[in-house]
Amino acid sequence: MRILNKKNADIAKHIEHTLLKADAGENDIRRICIQAEKYKFAAVCVSPAYVSLAFKLLKKSRIRVVSVCGFPLGGSVSDVKAHESHNAVEDGADEIDMVANIGYLKSERYTQARKDIEEVRKKIPGKVLKVIIETSLLDEKLIERASVIAEEAGADYVKTSTGYGTRGATVKDIEIIRNVLSPRVKIKASGGIRTAEQARGLINAGADRIGTSSSINIIKCGSVCRKS
Amino acid sequence: MRILNKKNADIAKHIEHTLLKADAGENDIRRICIQAEKYKFAAVCVSPAYVSLAFKLLKKSRIRVVSVCGFPLGGSVSDVKAHESHNAVEDGADEIDMVANIGYLKSERYTQARKDIEEVRKKIPGKVLKVIIETSLLDEKLIERASVIAEEAGADYVKTSTGYGTRGATVKDIEIIRNVLSPRVKIKASGGIRTAEQARGLINAGADRIGTSSSINIIKCGSVCRKS
């Protein structure tokens, strides 16, 4: 067994230990919940169908349960996104990562994009709402615009990526987003984060949370081993 | 302008001209609807947020409007999948391609997997329901099992893939699925279908519909040009 790298243990409190694969089974969810407690991660992030299970497993811990909405394409109608978010919260989710409608953003339908987020916001009062803007599909100006829209619509976090885009979070993304948000709104970096070095760079640039399925690798190996 | 390859024009009636990208805008949807009429495709397949628009554009044609549900990961709860399907039908969808819960299938929770489909089936009576089983994540026995479960739950089609799995439809997939289904249930092949040669192979093996975003390439170029 590898020894926990103490230099990287401080990263754990930023990590959302994530498993959203289509073929994840109950045993996989049990495993990541046990790992989250062992390594003191901030949260687990699971598909809506597994929120009830994760809630049951973690209700006595301080680990938060995060789920997703309209994930990963963002192309569901607003009413369905709102319903999905509300349902996940009823099942025990503390936080919802919704995917913005990227098509609306790209075609400059900013009012529609804002309303899409507002409908979800209204349905989960008091719960943490993160808005995924899929930075890989936006240019710098649109990353700024999308971040401002998310804040105006009541997001608690802007999240960079789904992991299904053409790339994941970069330090530059975080800097661009941080620059336009008020201090109230935090940032979750996600997508392709596999090493402690990457995670630390994103945190230093202003990310408060790191969404990754390589959490154990990050904590145990630092920047040396690249695959968990 | 390239000349329509008459040898491939017969494939058109099998094709669902598909655009589900996260950043698709209204103009992209208008374009594929115009193309669907021009080339006499069976249907367009669009994200739920664009069903209303596609319905408006195609209501005077015989082109069918298809949308997706729980796409592409299948990890939404059944109630949300049912709500999403019902909503898309209200907006004008003729057919719904839902993603089965692959995690339930992989962990042998067959009753849960069947109920997930049944809940959607109940909410859209009289409409065509396709069930995506993501063959790339299943072995041969599980492809058979998933197909039988989909039929028992009332599916009109078994669909091979989302396009987000590790591979798309193969002739072998179609043969396996066709072998266990009754004649009532049809097959939609999808994922990575880019040439007329591929499409024809899948149709000959028993696929009734071809889901692809390379429709124009297939019709115009046959097996020669591989990118549209």
Interface residues (C-beta under 8 A of the other chain):
Chain A: L20 K21 A22 D23 A24 G25 E26 N27 D28 S47 P48 A49 Y50 F71 P72 L73 G74 G75 S76 V77 D79 V80 H83 E84 N87 A88 D91 V99 N101 I102 G103 Y104 L105 K106 S107 R109 E134 L137 Y164 G165
Chain B: L20 K21 A22 D23 A24 G25 E26 N27 D28 S47 P48 A49 Y50 F71 P72 L73 G74 G75 S76 V77 D79 V80 H83 E84 N87 A88 D91 V99 N101 I102 G103 Y104 K106 S107 R109 E134 L137 T162 Y164 G165
